[in-house]
Amino acid sequence: MTSDSAAMSTLCDAVALRLERADPDLTARIRAELPSYEHLPELEHRRTVRDLVRRMLSSIASGRGPIAEHLQFTRRSALRRTQLGVSAYDVLSSFHIVRRELWAAMQSAPEATDDLLLGLVEPIGRWTETMSASVVDAFVAESPGTAVQHAELRQRFLSELGDRSLGEQVAETARALAFDVEGRFQAFCAPRASWPRPEVENLQRATRRLSGVMQCGVRGDVMIAIAQDCDPVLVVRTVHGIAGDRSAVGIGLPRQGLIGAHLSTVDAERALRTAQLWNEPSVRFADSWLEATLLDSQPRLAPILAGIQQTQRDHPDLAAAVLAFADCGFSLSDAARRLNVHPNTMGYRLSRWQELTGADPRTFAGLARSVIGCRSTPR
């Protein structure tokens, strides 16, 4: 590395550190000067501005111009903004605010010299020009007649997801929907019967108020929403706000990349079946992975679990004692306290359960069989 490039890298690192500390606060200045940005959640706005500046400074320090990854990031961010009602003019203006404040930060940095600042004019101008062109491309694609096209894109994405033979085709569809194909995805599923097409579109519009990106559609007998950088609690709250508080929702694990998006969808479908089995408004695969995974094995496990499930139906108090014992760290006193009974009563109920089922809840095998059997029974 030459002395000039080393000095440029030092300057860019110093300015990046200063901006990380919100000096100046670029996001606040954009929101103050461009009122339409109030439609974009502030946390999401701060994250994308921070990521843009980090990419710009890293690229300038290395002597490179914007690369394909940077253009994709810009188009995805612009698409998200246009979906939320931010005007093309304001998105373009925001780039010029970032350029203006970045240049001012460069000029005032102690590490800056006249030669370094002169060398920054061309790369900063090239970045601004290239990013502006990407914004225009995103807004041209988002013309008034594209609502139907976006609905078709969402359906295509859901139908293609998980098909490894399609490769880049799935990635192109995901990018067109403003997803980061290398990012983390999380899926949510609900019964399709509760989600006619107009309600799916209502959900799609409602989720634009959330931070991050979310795309909704139907596949088979489920409604699927795939999210990126969204708060799962707010997603479930939005779903229940449209379909009702008792509408079942299955929540998948957050997983990386497009393969992860497919696996999270499988998680969510299994968690949904568990939510329906337990009559719960929402169930996370992270909490129910064992029961959710074993649902497909019910016919094979029936001879092992049938006696457990019949005893649970006939003696719910005994089943409650077994579940409390498992949930309370195998402590008789804690389980008794939870059920508001004497510890001796708890001990009796566990022994009686063993007599009726043949499964000793004081052993791992017996407790596992008992808990799985009980949790596999519709509530």
C-alpha positions, 0 to 999 in steps of 0.5 A: 500500500502506498503512503497516499492510499494508506493516508486515504484509508486512515482518513476514511476509517476516521470519518467512518468512526465519527459517523458511527457515533452520529456526528453528524447525525445523517439520518436525522438531517435527512428526516428533517429536510425530507418530510416524506421519510417519516413513512420509513421506520426510523430504526430501519432508516438509520440501519440503511444509512449506516450501511450505505456510508460504510460501503461508500467509505470502504470502497473509496478507501480501497480505491474501487468504485461501486460494485454490483453488491452496492448497486443491489443494496441501493435498488433494494433500499429504493424499492422499499422506500417507494413501497412506503410512499417516499417520492423519487425526488426525496430518495435522490435528495437523500443521497445528495444530503449524505454526499454533502455531509460526508464531504463536510466530515471529510473536510473537518477531519484532522487527518484530511489534507488538501491532496487527499480532499482533491483525490476524493472529489472524483470517487465521491462524485462517481458514487453519487452518480451511480447510486442516483442511477440505481434509484431511478431504475428502482422507481421506473420498475415501480410504475403504477401498473406493477401492483399485479406484477408484484403479486405475481412475483410474490407467488412465483417466489413462494412456488420456486423457494426450495427448488435448488434446480432453479438456482439464480432464478429464485435469487433474481425473484428475491432481489426483485422483491427487495430481499437480501439473498444472503441475509436472514429470513424468517417465515410465518404461516397461517391457515389459508382458509382465513386468508382470502386474496383481499386479506393477503393484500391487506396484510401486504400493505399493513406490513409496509409500516414495519421495519424491514421487508416482508412479502406475503402470498399463499401456497397450498393450504397455508398463507405464508409471510416471509420477512427480513429484518422484521420484529416477529412480535410485530408481525404476529400482532399485524397478522392477528390484527387482520385475521383475529387474535385467535387465528393460528400462526406458526413462526419459523426459525430465522435462517440464513440465505434462500435455503434458510428461507425455505427451511424457515417456511417448513419450520413455520408450517410445522409450528402452525400445525402445533398451534392448531393442535394446542389451540394456541394463537401462535407457536414458535418452532424454537419452542415446539420443535420436538412436537412439531417434528414428530407430528409427521411420525404420529402413525408410527408412534401411535403404539408407543403413545396411545396409552399415554394419550388415553391416560391423559384424557381419563386422568388430566390431573395426573398428566398435569402433574407430569408436565409440571414436574418436567417444566419445574426442573424435576422438582416435586416441591416446585411442581407442587407449588405450581399446581397448588398441591402438597408435594406428597400429592405430587409424588402420588400422582407421578407414581399413579401415572407410572402404574397406568402408563408403564412410563416412569416420569422419574426417568428420562425415557419415561418422562420423554415418552410421557411429555411427547404423548401429552403434548401430541394430544389436541387440547 
